[in-house]
Amino acid sequence: MATTAVAQEAVFALRHKIAKIEGRLAEHLGGGEEDSAVSEAIKLRRHGLVVPEYGFLATGVERFDATLGGGLPRAALTEIHGPATRDAGAAAGFVMALVSSALGAEATPLLWIGTSEIFREAGLPYAPGMQSLYEIDPARLMVAQAPKLMDALWIAEEAARLKGLSAVLLEIRGNPARLDLTATRRLHRRARDAGRPVFLLRQAARPEPTAAPVRLVVSSAPAGLRRTFEGPLARSIGPPGFTVAVSKNRTAPPTQFTLEWNPYDRSFQERQAENPVPVVPVSQHRARVATKTGTLLAFWSEEPTTGHKPPGEEFSAHRRLG
C-alpha cells in the first residue's frame, strides 16, 4: 500500500516537471490506468488539495463561448453588472436566460436573494414572465428578501454551499464596503465546492477587484426585426436583445456581443450587423446622398405628429426580465 502511494507521488512529481518544461498545467496531462478510480469531475490540484471541476455553462453562441474558454464556469461566482439602475431588468433577464438554457428543466429550486432596497427599486421577479419567456417553473423560484446587506450576504454564503439548489442569485446595488474581496472569495469557494453557479447581480456598480473569474456587463439592446422563412418581417419587433460586454475574463481580452434570446427554443443567438458600413467611399465629384440610419420598429402611424410630448411611462410593480 505504501509502495503504491510512493509510486503515485513520483508520477505526480514527474508530471509537474514535464508540464513546467512544456509550459502547460500538470492537471491537463493525460493520466494512466492508476487514475481510473478518480472521479471524472476531479481535474485540478491546488495547494495539495484536489478540487472538483464541473465544466461550463455554454450559451450555444460559438464566438461568445470561445471567448470565455468554453462558457461560463458552472461551479463558480460570476458577476453580472447592470451599468445603471434602468438596466436591472435586462441584467436579471440575461441571468434567467442563462439558467434556462444551461441548467434546463432541473427540479431543484433557484434562490434569488436581495435587500428590501433592491426590490423596491427594481421590483420583484415576475413569475408569469419567467414561465413564458424562460420556461422556469415559478414553483422552483425562492425569493429571500433581507432587511440589510449583511443579512443578504449571510444567506448567500449559507446557500452557496447547498447542493440542493440549481443556482443562487445575489442582487445588490452599488459598491458596498462589506462586499469586498474576502466576501467574494468565500462565495466563490463555496460555489466551487458545491458544484453550483452563484451569480452576483450588481446594479449601478463600478468594477472592482473580486474573486469572480468572469464579469459581464449587460444592458438592453434595441430589438431587431422578427425573422421568418422569407426573411426579416418589416415593421416588426424581434426577440429580446442584450448587449453583453466581457469585462473580465482569463482567456481573452474584453469583447462585446449582441445576443438575442429565443424563448421558443430556449437558446441564444448572436445578432450580426444588418447594415454594414460600405467599403467603397462616395465619389468626391458626386453629390452626397443622405443615408438612412437606424431601423424602424413596430407599427407606426401615418398621421402627422402634433408636437405634444408623450405621456410619462408607467412602471409595473414587477420588473420585466429582458
C-alpha positions as CSV (number, residue, x, y, z in Angstrom):
1,M,0.0,0.0,0.0
2,A,2.8,2.4,0.9
3,T,4.7,1.4,-2.2
4,T,1.7,2.3,-4.4
5,A,1.4,5.7,-2.7
6,V,5.1,6.5,-3.2
7,A,4.8,5.5,-6.8
8,Q,1.8,7.8,-7.4
9,E,3.6,10.7,-5.8
10,A,6.6,10.0,-8.0
11,V,4.4,10.0,-11.1
12,F,2.7,13.2,-9.9
13,A,6.0,15.0,-9.4
14,L,7.2,13.8,-12.9
15,R,4.1,15.3,-14.5
16,H,4.7,18.6,-12.9
17,K,8.3,18.7,-14.3
18,I,7.1,17.8,-17.8
19,A,4.3,20.4,-17.6
20,K,6.8,23.1,-16.5
21,I,9.1,22.3,-19.4
22,E,6.2,22.3,-21.9
23,G,4.5,25.4,-20.4
24,R,1.3,23.6,-19.6
25,L,-0.7,22.8,-16.5
26,A,0.2,19.5,-15.0
27,E,-3.5,18.9,-14.3
28,H,-4.2,18.8,-18.1
29,L,-1.7,16.0,-18.8
30,G,-3.2,12.6,-19.6
31,G,-3.4,10.1,-16.8
32,G,-2.8,6.4,-16.8
33,E,-4.8,3.5,-15.6
34,E,-4.0,4.4,-12.0
35,D,-6.3,7.5,-12.3
36,S,-9.3,5.5,-13.4
37,A,-10.6,5.3,-9.8
38,V,-10.6,9.1,-9.6
39,S,-14.0,10.7,-10.4
40,E,-14.4,12.3,-13.8
41,A,-15.2,15.6,-12.1
42,I,-11.7,15.7,-10.5
43,K,-9.5,17.8,-12.8
44,L,-7.4,20.2,-10.7
45,R,-5.0,20.0,-7.8
46,R,-4.3,23.3,-5.9
47,H,-2.3,23.8,-2.8
48,G,-2.1,20.0,-2.3
49,L,-5.9,19.7,-2.4
50,V,-8.0,18.0,-5.1
51,V,-10.6,20.5,-6.5
52,P,-13.6,19.4,-8.5
53,E,-14.1,20.8,-12.0
54,Y,-17.7,20.8,-13.2
55,G,-17.3,22.2,-16.7
56,F,-19.0,25.2,-18.2
57,L,-22.4,26.8,-18.7
58,A,-22.4,27.0,-22.5
59,T,-24.8,29.5,-24.2
60,G,-24.6,27.8,-27.6
61,V,-23.2,31.0,-29.3
62,E,-19.9,29.8,-30.7
63,R,-17.9,33.1,-30.6
64,F,-19.2,34.0,-27.2
65,D,-18.4,30.6,-25.6
66,A,-15.0,30.6,-27.3
67,T,-14.2,34.0,-25.8
68,L,-15.0,32.6,-22.3
69,G,-12.9,29.5,-22.9
70,G,-15.9,27.2,-23.3
71,G,-18.6,29.1,-21.5
72,L,-19.3,30.4,-18.0
73,P,-17.8,28.3,-15.2
74,R,-20.5,26.1,-13.8
75,A,-19.2,25.9,-10.3
76,A,-18.0,29.5,-9.6
77,L,-19.0,33.0,-8.8
78,T,-20.0,35.0,-11.9
79,E,-20.5,38.8,-11.9
80,I,-23.3,40.3,-14.0
81,H,-23.3,44.1,-14.0
82,G,-26.0,46.5,-15.0
83,P,-24.4,49.8,-15.8
84,A,-27.4,51.8,-14.5
85,T,-30.5,51.0,-12.4
86,R,-32.6,51.0,-15.5
87,D,-30.6,48.0,-16.8
88,A,-31.7,45.9,-13.8
89,G,-34.4,44.1,-15.8
90,A,-32.1,43.4,-18.7
91,A,-29.3,42.0,-16.4
92,A,-31.8,39.8,-14.5
93,G,-33.4,38.6,-17.7
94,F,-30.0,37.6,-19.0
95,V,-29.3,35.6,-15.9
96,M,-32.7,33.9,-16.2
97,A,-31.9,33.0,-19.8
98,L,-28.5,31.5,-18.7
99,V,-30.3,29.4,-16.1
100,S,-32.9,28.3,-18.5
101,S,-30.6,27.4,-21.4
102,A,-27.8,25.9,-19.3
103,L,-29.5,24.2,-16.4
104,G,-32.6,23.1,-18.3
105,A,-35.7,21.8,-16.5
106,E,-33.9,20.8,-13.3
107,A,-36.3,20.1,-10.5
108,T,-34.1,21.7,-7.9
109,P,-35.0,25.2,-6.7
110,L,-33.5,28.6,-7.7
111,L,-32.8,31.0,-4.9
112,W,-32.9,34.8,-5.6
113,I,-31.5,36.9,-2.7
114,G,-31.8,40.7,-2.4
115,T,-32.3,43.5,0.1
116,S,-35.5,45.4,0.6
117,E,-33.9,48.4,-1.2
118,I,-33.2,46.3,-4.3
119,F,-36.7,45.0,-4.6
120,R,-38.2,48.4,-4.0
121,E,-36.0,50.0,-6.7
122,A,-36.1,47.3,-9.4
123,G,-39.2,45.3,-8.5
124,L,-39.8,41.7,-7.6
125,P,-39.3,38.9,-10.2
126,Y,-42.4,38.4,-12.3
127,A,-43.4,34.8,-12.1
128,P,-45.6,34.6,-15.3
129,G,-42.8,36.2,-17.3
130,M,-40.3,33.7,-16.1
131,Q,-42.7,30.9,-17.1
132,S,-43.5,32.2,-20.6
133,L,-40.0,33.6,-21.6
134,Y,-37.7,31.2,-19.9
135,E,-39.8,28.2,-19.0
136,I,-38.8,28.4,-15.4
137,D,-41.5,27.0,-13.2
138,P,-42.5,29.6,-10.6
139,A,-42.7,26.8,-8.0
140,R,-38.9,26.4,-8.4
141,L,-38.2,30.1,-7.5
142,M,-37.5,31.0,-3.9
143,V,-37.0,34.7,-3.1
144,A,-35.2,35.8,0.1
145,Q,-35.7,39.5,1.0
146,A,-33.2,40.6,3.6
147,P,-33.5,43.9,5.6
148,K,-29.8,44.6,5.4
149,L,-26.9,43.8,3.1
150,M,-25.1,41.8,5.8
151,D,-28.1,39.6,6.1
152,A,-28.3,39.0,2.4
153,L,-24.6,38.1,2.3
154,W,-25.0,35.6,5.1
155,I,-28.0,34.0,3.3
156,A,-25.9,33.8,0.1
157,E,-22.9,32.3,1.8
158,E,-25.0,29.6,3.5
159,A,-27.0,28.9,0.4
160,A,-23.9,28.7,-1.9
161,R,-22.7,25.6,-0.1
162,L,-26.0,23.7,-0.6
163,K,-26.1,21.1,-3.4
164,G,-29.9,21.0,-3.4
165,L,-30.1,24.4,-5.4
166,S,-29.7,24.7,-9.1
167,A,-28.3,28.2,-8.8
168,V,-28.0,31.1,-6.3
169,L,-28.5,34.7,-7.4
170,L,-27.4,37.6,-5.1
171,E,-28.6,41.0,-6.2
172,I,-27.0,44.1,-4.7
173,R,-26.7,47.8,-5.5
174,G,-23.6,49.9,-5.9
175,N,-20.2,49.1,-4.3
176,P,-20.8,48.4,-0.6
177,A,-17.7,48.1,1.6
178,R,-19.0,44.7,3.0
179,L,-18.8,43.1,-0.4
180,D,-15.0,43.1,-0.5
181,L,-12.5,40.6,-2.0
182,T,-12.7,38.4,1.1
183,A,-16.5,38.1,0.9
184,T,-16.4,37.2,-2.8
185,R,-13.7,34.7,-2.2
186,R,-16.0,32.9,0.3
187,L,-18.8,32.9,-2.2
188,H,-16.6,31.6,-5.0
189,R,-15.1,28.9,-2.8
190,R,-18.4,27.6,-1.6
191,A,-19.9,27.6,-5.1
192,R,-16.9,25.6,-6.3
193,D,-17.2,23.1,-3.6
194,A,-20.9,22.6,-4.1
195,G,-20.7,22.4,-7.9
196,R,-23.4,25.0,-8.5
197,P,-23.2,28.5,-10.0
198,V,-23.6,31.6,-7.9
199,F,-24.5,34.8,-9.8
200,L,-23.6,38.2,-8.3
201,L,-26.1,40.6,-10.0
202,R,-24.9,44.2,-9.4
203,Q,-26.9,47.3,-10.2
204,A,-25.2,50.6,-11.0
205,A,-21.8,49.4,-9.7
206,R,-18.3,50.3,-10.9
207,P,-15.8,47.4,-11.5
208,E,-13.7,46.5,-8.5
209,P,-11.4,43.5,-7.6
210,T,-13.4,40.4,-6.8
211,A,-12.8,36.6,-6.8
212,A,-15.2,36.1,-9.7
213,P,-13.3,34.7,-12.7
214,V,-15.8,36.3,-15.2
215,R,-17.5,39.7,-15.2
216,L,-20.2,40.5,-17.8
217,V,-21.7,44.0,-18.3
218,V,-25.2,43.6,-19.6
219,S,-27.7,46.2,-20.9
220,S,-30.7,46.0,-23.2
221,A,-30.1,46.2,-26.9
222,P,-32.6,47.6,-29.5
223,A,-34.8,44.8,-30.8
224,G,-34.2,43.7,-34.3
225,L,-36.8,42.6,-36.9
226,R,-38.6,39.3,-36.5
227,R,-37.2,36.7,-38.9
228,T,-39.4,34.4,-41.0
229,F,-38.7,31.8,-43.7
230,E,-38.9,34.6,-46.3
231,G,-36.5,36.9,-44.4
232,P,-36.9,39.7,-41.9
233,L,-40.5,40.9,-41.4
234,A,-40.8,44.6,-42.0
235,R,-42.2,46.8,-39.2
236,S,-42.0,44.0,-36.6
237,I,-40.3,43.5,-33.3
238,G,-37.9,40.6,-32.9
239,P,-36.8,38.7,-29.8
240,P,-35.3,40.4,-26.7
241,G,-31.7,41.6,-27.3
242,F,-28.8,42.0,-24.8
243,T,-25.6,44.0,-25.2
244,V,-23.1,41.8,-23.4
245,A,-19.5,43.1,-22.7
246,V,-17.0,40.6,-21.4
247,S,-15.3,42.9,-18.9
248,K,-13.2,40.4,-17.0
249,N,-12.0,37.0,-18.3
250,R,-8.9,34.9,-18.0
251,T,-8.8,33.6,-21.6
252,A,-9.5,36.6,-23.9
253,P,-9.4,40.4,-23.9
254,P,-12.6,42.4,-23.3
255,T,-15.1,41.9,-26.1
256,Q,-18.7,43.0,-26.8
257,F,-21.5,41.0,-28.2
258,T,-25.2,41.5,-29.1
259,L,-27.1,38.4,-28.1
260,E,-30.8,37.6,-28.8
261,W,-32.9,35.2,-26.7
262,N,-35.2,32.8,-28.5
263,P,-37.9,31.9,-25.9
264,Y,-39.3,29.1,-28.0
265,D,-36.0,27.2,-28.5
266,R,-34.6,28.4,-25.1
267,S,-31.4,29.4,-26.8
268,F,-29.2,32.4,-27.6
269,Q,-28.0,33.6,-30.9
270,E,-25.6,36.3,-31.9
271,R,-27.0,39.2,-33.9
272,Q,-24.9,40.2,-36.8
273,A,-24.8,43.7,-38.3
274,E,-27.6,44.0,-40.9
275,N,-26.4,47.3,-42.4
276,P,-22.6,47.2,-42.6
277,V,-20.6,50.3,-43.4
278,P,-19.8,50.4,-47.2
279,V,-16.2,49.7,-48.0
280,V,-16.0,52.0,-51.1
281,P,-16.3,55.7,-50.2
282,V,-18.6,58.1,-52.0
283,S,-17.1,59.8,-55.1
284,Q,-15.9,63.4,-54.5
285,H,-17.5,64.5,-57.8
286,R,-20.9,63.2,-56.9
287,A,-23.5,64.8,-54.6
288,R,-23.7,63.2,-51.2
289,V,-26.9,61.2,-50.6
290,A,-28.2,61.1,-47.1
291,T,-28.1,57.5,-45.8
292,K,-30.9,56.1,-43.8
293,T,-29.8,55.5,-40.2
294,G,-31.3,53.1,-37.8
295,T,-34.2,50.7,-38.2
296,L,-37.9,51.5,-37.9
297,L,-39.6,49.1,-35.5
298,A,-43.1,48.3,-34.6
299,F,-46.1,49.7,-36.5
300,W,-46.1,53.5,-36.8
301,S,-49.0,55.8,-37.7
302,E,-49.1,57.7,-41.0
303,E,-50.8,60.6,-39.2
304,P,-48.7,63.7,-38.7
305,T,-47.3,64.3,-35.3
306,T,-48.9,67.1,-33.2
307,G,-45.7,68.1,-31.5
308,H,-47.0,67.3,-28.0
309,K,-44.8,65.5,-25.5
310,P,-45.9,61.9,-25.0
311,P,-47.2,61.0,-21.6
312,G,-44.9,59.6,-18.9
313,E,-44.2,55.9,-18.8
314,E,-46.0,53.7,-16.3
315,F,-43.9,51.2,-14.3
316,S,-45.2,47.8,-13.3
317,A,-44.9,46.6,-9.7
318,H,-42.8,43.7,-11.1
319,R,-39.7,44.0,-13.3
320,R,-39.8,42.9,-16.9
321,L,-36.9,40.4,-17.3
322,G,-35.4,41.2,-20.6
